[in-house]
Structures are given as C-alpha cells and as structure tokens.
C-alpha cells in the first residue's frame, strides 16, 4: 500500500525542520533586504517578509509550484482516467510535500476527499436561510466560518494539546474543509441561481474533486467542462504568500485561529474586486464591451471601448499585476485550452482581440506597471462557454481552488511552529522623523 498524503508529509517533516533550524542557526542574523518609505506606503510591495513553501512567483516567468512551471505541472501531475488535464489533488500533494504523487496516491486522495464531503445539517440550514441577494462569496464565508463548530484543531486546543500536534489537527480540518467546499459551493449556486428549486446531487465517492464540483453544480454531463475545471482548480490554487487571500489566511492562522476561521478570512480577502472578484468583473466588462461593439472587433472599436473605461476612472479588469511583469502563464494555459476546445466562441474572439490591443492602450497611461493580462481576464469566458454564466458565482470557484494552496501552507506553518505575526507600524509623523523630513 503506498503512503498516504499525511504519512508522506510526516515522513519528510523531521528533515524539513532540521533544514530550517540549521538555516536559522547559521544565517539567522544576515540581512536579506532593505525597504524604502515608498514601499511602506505602497502596500508593502516587494518587502521580503514571508515564508511560503508551495510556490514562488517570478515577475518575468510567472508561478512555479515547488520549482515546477505550469506547463511542467500539466504534463507531470497525474490525470483522471481518459483525461488530459492535471488533477488538483496532485497539485495539493505537490504543494504540501514537494513530491509528485503516483496515480494510486492521487486516487486515494480523491477518495479521501469524497468520503469527507458530507455537510452537517446546521451548515445546510444556514446556507438555505441566506437571502438570495447576499453575494455568494459572503455565503461561502459564512458557511466556512460555521464549520468552526466541528474544528478538531479548536477542540484539541481547548483540551490542551502539545504544540507538536498542531499540524496534525490542522491537516484534518484542512482536508475536511477542502472536501466540503464543492457541496457548499453548489448548494449556494442552486439556491441563488436556481431559486432553490434544485439541489446538488450527492458526491460520487469514486470520482475526483473537479468532477464532483462540476457535477454538483449540474453540469456533470459536459465532459470538457470537467476537464476545464481540473485545469481551472489546478491553476488557481496558489500564487505565493503575499497576495491578499494567501496572506490573510496565513496572518489569521498565525494567531492559532482554526483552519476554518483562517480560511474564511482568506475568502473575505478574495472577495475584493482588485483580487478574486476580478474574474466576475472581467466577464461583466467583456459582456458590456460585446454589447457596445457588436460584431465590430476592429482595432479601432476595441481601442475606443478600452479608452472609454479608463477615462471614466475604472480599471480594466483582468489586466495588471502587483508582481508579474509579463502575460500570466495561467492566462496562457487557459488560452491554450480555449484554442483547443472553443476557438469559435464569440467572447473568446473578443478576449483574443483584447490581448492584442489592451497592453498598448494601458501603456499609454504611463503608470500601469504591468499592462498584460492576468488569470482573471480569461477564466470567465471558459465558464460561460459551458453554460455557467452567472458571473456573481465565479469567485466562489476561485475560492474552491485557492483553499488548496493556502491550507497546504497553513499545515506547514503549524508544522514549522511559526509564531504569531506582528510587523511594526509607525505614524506618518514617526516615519518622517526616521527619514529626517519636516512635515
Ligand atoms: N486598468 C487600469 N489601471 C490600472 C490597471 C488596470 N488593469 N492596473 C493598474 N492600474 C493603475 C493602478 O490603478 C495605479 O493607478 P493610480 O496610481 O492612479 O492608483 C497604477 O496603474 C499603478 O498600479 P500598478 O503598480 O501597476 O498595480 P498595483 O500593484 O497597484 O495593482 C492590480 C495591481 C492587480 C490591483 C491592478 O493591476 C488592477 O487593479 N488590475 C485590475 C483588477 C485585476 O485584474 N485584479 C486581479 C489581479 C489578480 C488577482 O489577484 N486575481
């Protein structure tokens, strides 16, 4: 019998802990950077202050998961029988352990998640009582927060557990959370967009995570949609530690709040339009653009529409990034999928034309540091193609994926015994004194 994920992580942990111990013992006092006042006032941009094992973002190349690029992950991670996109289960395994799992190990993880997927009745009732006009992300956050009642970490802490055990309870809670997300998400979907007239079908215990997500939403008969969701969930998991959802989960987790409360914090951050809500905003924008230009996808018509958005003081959703300075490879992976599966979709044609035109128009402004598309410029077009057209739901799908990355790191945080986070703050007057400025 091959090792389970928990056994694999536990077996590697002593070696990893020793590496960190030696690094800090021999180099702990070395200087690793300096910061400017602009960085302090500029959203801590580029300040090196976090440890994040799963992925590192290079401004030119994009994300690498445990050293592997997206194209490498797409070929190396195990697939579903007959499928060609990677299974997100494999990426979760890679993020947590640094190892590519075998097919059998991935099947074991799919089965484990499916077995943990049932929702407690009080969570179902809570979701069902939400008003339909409460944003689906707020409903998701409520449901995840409510799962706190069943947190094995919180219960063990209240009993008085040994610090060495923190990661094991965090692991159990994280596995339960990930497993339940498709059932929560689809319940919200049916309530809000099908007026509660339909309910999600049961999780199929012998199927993978992405299949069950698509199937519970009601699209299980579209095979290509399941393949898309395998890719989608894999691509949205992790983008190193400083983005809002990752950092918020990590920060709240550093107070030893349960994985449920930590993840809910991350989801609340993901709900912002400058972060995860950009996928909703992006498709809304594309639809408005399509309504305005009709079939005229000429360079002039598209340029004029982008300019009208920018001149009204709005951002172009799906473009720009705090760290990336090139086209997001996650955008390119989705583009490749679209070229293969839906080359003639009218909105995909608009997205392609925008990819050609928008960077130059954004550059005209002279202030945008990265005029190229990010992941959110593409995802909505793929979802709407398969019939999932409710843009208000899109960030929930992002969340079902992002949970994998931030919870993998939360398990590592607890295994490494990271302390509570507490950066130093100063008033403007105090900063001015520090740089010898007169106010
Ligand atoms: N459209 C219009 N203006 C933009 C822009 C865009 N897509 N991207 C950046 N700018 C503007 C900024 O608003 C800022 O203007 P200001 O000086 O008047 O305030 C200026 O250009 C400089 O910003 P920046 O340093 O290039 O970006 P940033 O690190 O401050 O912000 C981001 C990054 C993503 C928030 C920004 O590019 C943006 O708002 N993009 C649109 C929303 C979006 O796609 N978000 C999703 C990001 C990925 C994700 O988290 N899911």
Boltz pocket constraint, residues with backbone or C-beta under 6 A from the ligand:
constraints:
  - pocket:
      binder: B
      contacts: [[A, 243], [A, 273], [A, 274], [A, 275], [A, 276], [A, 278], [A, 310], [A, 314], [A, 315], [A, 316], [A, 317], [A, 318], [A, 319], [A, 320], [A, 321], [A, 322], [A, 323], [A, 367], [A, 368], [A, 369], [A, 370], [A, 374], [A, 375], [A, 376]]
      max_distance: 6.0
